[in-house]
Amino acid sequence: MQALRGWTSRQALVAIVTGIAVALVIGFATVLIPNPVFGREIPPVWWNYPVWLVTSALSGMLVATYVRQGEDGAAGSGDAGDEGEARRSSRLGMAGGILAWFAVGCPVCNKLALLALGYSGAISWFAPVQPFLALGALILTGVALVWRLRGQVACPVRPTPVAAAG
């Protein structure tokens, strides 16, 4: 919470815009948002919607942690923590987004599941695993966000004053 209180308006805007963009991409492709481009053979279940929206919000917030907090408002790496931790958190966030995509999508519309398991396998094997994929997506994205926010509190980036030459 301390890191979120220190966010600039630019970071909040990036979080909102990115969260909406992730929600639109996942929502349209998985037909949680009805559209004429994609189809869905099996209707969504009740938990698809909260997983989709929470993952989108967490993803937006995660991306916003990469926006520099400096006074100049310049975009940058955000420098929350060391380079290895930044890489780990970005990988976890990406994995969370991909898992969310698979979790909320139609089990028989997923070409990978369909090719690997066939239609009946996708229904009998992949569909029951989707809630666990959803839980994994939420955990991975949440952990990545907490790591980034913890890094902003532990090692905040502040512009260094430039000493006047003379």
Phi, psi and omega in degrees: 000325181297319180294320180295324178294334180272001181293147175276167177296330178295318178295319178297318179296317178298318179299316181293311183296316180293319178300317178294318180297316178297317179299319180292316181297308181293318182297317179289315184292329180262003178061031167286335169255110181303135180205160182279351185277315183249154178236161180221122182281326181248126183295153179296154175261167189302324185281349178300319184292310178296323179296315179301312184288319180292318178298321178296316180295315179297321179295318177299317179294321179297315179298323181294337178290345178271358178273129182297140181266004185298166182297329181285347177072011182292142177286147180190200185280347181078336176048040177278097179089188182279172184296321180295319179292324177296319178294316179298315182293324179291324176293318178297317179297319178294317179297320178298318178295319179293317177298320178299319178303310179292325183292319185265354180283165176293127184298327180266354175271348179282110185298324179295313179294321181294317179292319183284323189245345186078174184297310183291326177292322178296323178287314187273336182249312185284317182301317178293340180276340185303320177298327178288324174297320179297314179298317177298320179298315180294319180294312181298314181293320179295317179296317178300317180295316180298318177301314181295317181293320178298321178295327179291329179280318183288327184221069183292146179267121178236140177295136178275132179292139179267123180286139180288133179285139176154000000 
